[in-house]
Structure formats: C-alpha cells, structure tokens
Amino acid sequence: MALKEQDIKDIAHLARLGVDDSALAPLAADLSTVLSLVEQMNSVNTEGVEPMAHPGNAVLRLREDTVSEPNQREKLQQAAPATEDGYFLVPRVIE
C-alpha cells in the first residue's frame, strides 16, 4: 500500500504531530514499506498454528546457579563517599 504525502499529512493531523513538508516524502516511503510488510505477513497461511501467549513460553536452557565472580564489595566501595553495612549511601532526593 503506497501512501501519498496527503495521507501522511492526514495521519499527522490525527496524531496531533507537526511534520515538516520536507519530511513528508521520506515518511510516506517509510510507512509504505511498513504497511507492505504487514500485508506480506497477513498473506501468510497460519491455519493450524497455535498462537503463543508469550515468547517466553519456550523451554529455556538453564545453567547451574553458581557464583562465578569473587566478592569485591570492599574494593569497589573504597571510592564511594559514603557507605554503610555494604550499601552505597546517597543524598535524599525526595522529601
């Protein structure tokens, strides 16, 4: 689906976006490319394909939960202006 510059103006008006006239042609080309990709995806036969609720439903390969780095808390906190009980102290920003 090829969009015209007037289509981009109409879309920008509906979205309450200010678009320069010099940007209309590149936007029309970019949005036309996106819409053609959507058309291409819509033409794919998905009959019998069960939709996924979330891509994380796939089985993940898990690794053993072991410590791989040495504890360097004291070394890393030496440059901090203030620490207490192993935590960095920062000035309060919300009153």
WOGI-V190841 format. One record per residue. N is the residue number from 1. PSI is psi in degrees with one decimal (none if undefined). OMEGA is omega as a letter, one per 30 degrees, with the letter a starting at -180 (NA if undefined). BURIAL is b if it has 9 or more other ideal C-beta (glycine too) atoms within 8 Angstrom, else e. Layout:
<<N & PSI & OMEGA & BURIAL> <N & PSI & OMEGA & BURIAL>>
This chain:
<<1 & 115.8 & a & e> <2 & 126.2 & l & e> <3 & 146.2 & l & b> <4 & 167.4 & l & e> <5 & -35.2 & l & e> <6 & -35.6 & l & e> <7 & -41.5 & l & b> <8 & -40.8 & l & b> <9 & -43.4 & l & b> <10 & -43.3 & l & e> <11 & -43.4 & l & b> <12 & -39.3 & l & b> <13 & -45.8 & l & e> <14 & -35.3 & a & e> <15 & -1.8 & a & e> <16 & 45.0 & l & e> <17 & 140.3 & l & e> <18 & 123.4 & a & e> <19 & 126.8 & l & b> <20 & 149.0 & l & e> <21 & -29.5 & l & e> <22 & -18.8 & a & e> <23 & -6.1 & a & e> <24 & -46.0 & a & b> <25 & -47.7 & l & e> <26 & -36.8 & l & e> <27 & -41.0 & l & b> <28 & -41.9 & l & b> <29 & -44.1 & a & e> <30 & -46.4 & a & e> <31 & -33.7 & l & b> <32 & -37.9 & l & b> <33 & -42.8 & l & e> <34 & -44.9 & a & e> <35 & -35.2 & l & b> <36 & -33.5 & l & b> <37 & -41.6 & l & e> <38 & -42.5 & l & e> <39 & -40.7 & l & b> <40 & -42.1 & l & e> <41 & -35.4 & l & e> <42 & -24.7 & a & e> <43 & -9.3 & a & e> <44 & 135.6 & l & e> <45 & 114.2 & l & e> <46 & 19.4 & l & e> <47 & 127.6 & l & e> <48 & 0.4 & l & e> <49 & 120.4 & a & e> <50 & 128.0 & a & e> <51 & 148.4 & l & e> <52 & 138.2 & l & e> <53 & -33.1 & a & e> <54 & 140.3 & a & e> <55 & -15.9 & l & e> <56 & -2.2 & l & e> <57 & -12.9 & l & e> <58 & 151.2 & l & e> <59 & 126.5 & a & e> <60 & 141.7 & l & e> <61 & 123.6 & a & e> <62 & 147.7 & l & e> <63 & 162.5 & l & e> <64 & 136.8 & a & e> <65 & 87.3 & l & e> <66 & 152.6 & l & e> <67 & 128.0 & a & e> <68 & -7.6 & l & e> <69 & 144.0 & l & e> <70 & 155.3 & l & e> <71 & 114.8 & a & e> <72 & 28.2 & a & e> <73 & -49.5 & a & e> <74 & -43.1 & a & e> <75 & -43.1 & a & e> <76 & -25.7 & a & e> <77 & -2.0 & a & b> <78 & -34.0 & a & e> <79 & -8.2 & a & e> <80 & 141.1 & l & e> <81 & -31.8 & a & e> <82 & 134.5 & l & e> <83 & 159.3 & l & b> <84 & 127.1 & l & e> <85 & 36.2 & l & e> <86 & 4.7 & l & e> <87 & 150.9 & l & e> <88 & 136.0 & l & e> <89 & 133.2 & l & e> <90 & 156.0 & l & e> <91 & 147.6 & l & e> <92 & 132.7 & a & e> <93 & -16.5 & l & e> <94 & 128.4 & a & e> <95 & none & NA & e>>
